C-alpha cells in the first residue's frame, strides 16, 4: 500500500493546482520524488518558478493530513491516486485530472460510463425520461455517472439501480458531508454496488465553486454526456461544454419548446448535440459497445428494449381523461375544460388513475401520463 501522505501534501503546497501537479508527476513519477528533487530539477518543470521550488522544498506536512487519512479510513473511504490501477482511465486523459480521489465503493467495470445530468427542479416528464433512459442504458451494460443532486441526477441514479446496474455519484462536497442530505439512503445504495467519489477533503462543505470542478470529473470519466432538461444558464450545460472540450460525445433530450427548463438542452441540439429519445440513440455512437450488448442480449444477460408498464384496465370515464393526457404536465383547470368535466368529479378520476399507476401528479395540480406506460 502506497504512502498517501505525500500525495495529499503536494496538493497543499501553495501554487500547485491539478494541472501543475500532473506535470510534476509526469516528470518525477511520485510525490515522494518531487519532494526529494533538487531546486534545479524542479525549476525545469514548466510552471515551477524558483519561489515555488523553494515552497516545495520547504513544505512540511502537518498532523491534519494524517488525521484526514485516518478519518477516511474510519468511514470506509479509500483514497486512490493517479498511480492506482483503479483510477478511471478516461479521467486520466483530461488536462487537469485530480491527483487523487476519495472513493466509497468500487470503480471496477466503469469504463463504459455515460454521464446523465439535468435540472434540479425537473418536470415529471424530465424525471421519467431520465429514469427510463438510465434503466435501459444500465441494462445494456453502461455505467451511469451523475452528481446525486436533486431532480434529474437522482432520477438517473435511481433508474440504474432499478435495473440492478452500476452507477457512480460524483459529489461537490466531501464524502463525509452527504449533500443533499435527503439523498442519504441513495448515497449508501450507490456505494454498495457502484461508487461515490469526490476530490474534496472528507468534511468539505458543498461550496458553490466546487460544482464546476465536480462537473469536469463527471464528464471526464465518461464516454459522453446526456443533458435531460437544462435552463439556458445551468450547471448541466457546463458539464456538456466540458465534455465537448474533452473530446467526448454530447447528447440532449428534447423537451417542450415552451418550457424554460428545456431551453438549454434545445440550444445544445442547435449546436450539434445528438438528439436522444431512447437508449439506442446513445448506443449508436459507440458501435464497439453495441456489439457487446447484442451478444449479451442473445445470452439473456441484458435487455435492449425499454422497460414499459402495461396500461391498467380503465373505466370509460378514466379512459376518456387518460386519452387527454400527455407526457407533459397539464393543469387540472385546463384538463377540466378539455374533457368538459367538473373539477370535483375530475379530481376523483385522476386520483383513481394515480392509484392505478397510470398518471403522475406534479406540484401545483399538474398531471401527466406515466412515461413508462405503454398505451
Long-range contacts (C-beta under 8 A, 24 or more apart in sequence): 2-81, 2-83, 2-84, 3-32, 4-69, 4-79, 4-81, 4-100, 5-61, 5-65, 5-66, 5-69, 6-30, 6-31, 6-32, 6-34, 6-35, 6-61, 7-31, 7-79, 7-81, 7-99, 7-100, 8-61, 8-65, 8-68, 8-69, 8-79, 8-100, 9-35, 9-59, 9-61, 9-65, 10-34, 10-35, 10-56, 10-99, 11-99, 11-100, 12-59, 12-61, 12-65, 13-52, 13-55, 13-56, 13-59, 14-55, 15-52, 15-55, 16-52, 16-56, 17-96, 18-96, 18-97, 18-98, 18-99, 19-47, 19-95, 19-96, 20-45, 20-47, 20-48, 21-99, 22-82, 22-95, 22-96, 22-97, 22-99, 23-47, 24-48, 25-82, 25-83, 25-99, 30-83, 35-59, 68-201, 68-202, 71-176, 71-202, 71-203, 72-102, 72-175, 72-202, 75-104, 75-175, 75-176, 75-202, 76-104, 77-102, 77-103, 77-104, 77-175, 77-176, 77-202, 78-102, 78-103, 78-104, 79-103, 80-107, 88-113, 88-220, 88-221, 90-220, 90-221, 90-222, 90-223, 91-217, 91-220, 91-221, 93-220, 93-246, 94-216, 94-220, 94-246, 96-216, 97-220, 98-199, 98-217, 100-199, 101-197, 101-198, 101-199, 102-174, 102-175, 102-197, 102-198, 102-199, 102-200, 102-201, 102-202, 103-195, 103-196, 103-197, 104-175, 104-191, 104-195, 104-196, 104-197, 105-168, 105-190, 105-191, 105-192, 105-193, 105-194, 105-195, 105-196, 106-194, 106-195, 107-168, 107-195, 107-197, 109-143, 109-166, 110-143, 110-145, 110-166, 110-168, 110-194, 110-195, 110-221, 111-143, 112-141, 112-142, 112-143, 112-223, 112-289, 113-142, 113-143, 113-144, 113-145, 113-168, 113-221, 113-222, 113-223, 114-142, 114-143, 114-144, 114-145, 114-222, 114-223, 114-224, 114-225, 114-226, 114-282, 115-145, 115-146, 115-218, 115-219, 115-222, 115-224, 115-225, 115-226, 115-239, 115-243, 116-144, 116-145, 116-146, 116-152, 116-153, 116-156, 116-225, 116-226, 116-228, 117-146, 117-147, 117-152, 117-153, 117-156, 117-215, 117-218, 117-225, 117-226, 117-227, 117-228, 117-230, 117-235, 117-236, 117-239, 117-240, 118-151, 118-152, 118-153, 118-156, 118-227, 118-228, 118-229, 118-230, 118-236, 118-265, 119-151, 119-152, 119-228, 119-229, 119-230, 119-231, 119-234, 119-236, 119-261, 120-149, 120-150, 120-151, 120-152, 120-153, 121-150, 121-151, 121-261, 122-151, 122-152, 122-155, 122-228, 122-229, 122-261, 123-229, 123-255, 123-259, 123-261, 123-328, 123-329, 123-362, 124-329, 124-360, 124-362, 124-366, 124-368, 125-255, 125-256, 125-327, 125-328, 125-329, 125-368, 125-371, 126-151, 126-152, 126-155, 126-228, 126-229, 126-253, 126-255, 126-261, 126-262, 127-151, 127-152, 127-155, 128-155, 128-327, 128-360, 128-370, 128-371, 128-372, 129-228, 129-253, 129-371, 130-155, 130-156, 130-159, 130-228, 130-253, 131-155, 131-156, 131-158, 131-159, 131-162, 131-371, 132-159, 132-306, 132-307, 132-371, 132-372, 133-159, 133-226, 133-228, 133-253, 133-276, 133-278, 133-279, 133-282, 134-158, 134-159, 134-160, 134-163, 134-165, 134-167, 135-159, 135-160, 135-162, 135-163, 135-165, 135-306, 135-307, 136-163, 136-278, 136-279, 136-303, 136-304, 136-305, 136-306, 136-307, 137-165, 137-279, 137-282, 137-283, 138-163, 138-164, 138-165, 138-166, 138-167, 139-163, 139-165, 139-279, 139-302, 139-303, 139-304, 139-307, 140-279, 140-283, 140-289, 140-293, 140-296, 140-302, 140-303, 140-304, 141-165, 141-289, 141-292, 141-293, 141-296, 141-302, 142-282, 142-283, 142-289, 143-167, 143-168, 143-194, 144-168, 145-169, 145-170, 145-218, 145-221, 145-222, 146-170, 146-218, 147-171, 147-172, 147-211, 147-214, 147-215, 147-218, 148-179, 148-180, 148-183, 148-186, 148-187, 148-190, 148-196, 149-180, 150-180, 150-182, 150-183, 151-229, 152-228, 152-229, 152-236, 154-183, 154-186, 156-228, 157-186, 157-190, 158-186, 160-194, 161-189, 161-190, 161-193, 163-307, 164-193, 166-193, 166-194, 167-193, 167-194, 168-194, 168-195, 168-196, 168-197, 168-221, 169-194, 169-195, 169-196, 169-197, 170-196, 170-197, 170-198, 170-214, 170-217, 170-218, 170-221, 171-196, 171-197, 171-198, 171-200, 171-206, 171-214, 172-198, 172-200, 172-206, 172-207, 172-210, 172-211, 172-213, 172-214, 173-198, 173-200, 173-204, 173-205, 173-206, 173-207, 173-210, 174-198, 174-200, 174-201, 174-202, 174-203, 174-204, 174-205, 175-202, 176-202, 176-203, 177-202, 177-203, 177-204, 177-205, 177-206, 179-206, 211-235, 212-238, 215-239, 215-242, 216-242, 216-246, 219-243, 219-246, 219-248, 220-246, 220-248, 222-248, 223-248, 223-249, 223-286, 224-248, 224-249, 224-250, 224-251, 224-282, 224-285, 224-286, 225-249, 225-250, 225-251, 226-251, 226-252, 226-253, 226-276, 226-282, 227-251, 227-252, 227-253, 227-264, 227-265, 227-268, 227-273, 228-252, 228-253, 228-265, 229-253, 229-255, 229-259, 229-261, 229-262, 229-265, 230-261, 230-262, 230-263, 230-264, 230-265, 230-268, 231-260, 231-261, 231-263, 231-264, 232-260, 232-263, 232-264, 232-267, 233-264, 234-264, 236-264, 237-264, 237-267, 237-268, 240-268, 240-273, 249-274, 249-285, 250-274, 251-275, 251-276, 251-281, 251-282, 251-285, 252-276, 253-277, 256-328, 259-328, 278-306, 279-304, 279-306, 280-304, 306-372, 307-372, 308-372, 308-373, 308-374, 309-357, 309-370, 309-372, 309-373, 309-374, 310-373, 310-374, 311-358, 311-373, 311-374, 311-375, 312-356, 312-357, 312-358, 314-353, 314-356, 314-358, 315-352, 317-349, 318-349, 318-352, 318-353, 318-356, 318-358, 321-346, 321-349, 321-350, 321-353, 322-353, 322-358, 322-359, 322-369, 325-359, 325-367, 325-368, 325-369, 326-368, 326-369, 327-368, 327-369, 327-371, 328-368, 329-362, 329-366, 329-367, 329-368, 330-366, 330-367, 330-368, 331-364, 331-365, 331-366, 332-365, 332-366, 332-367, 333-365, 335-367
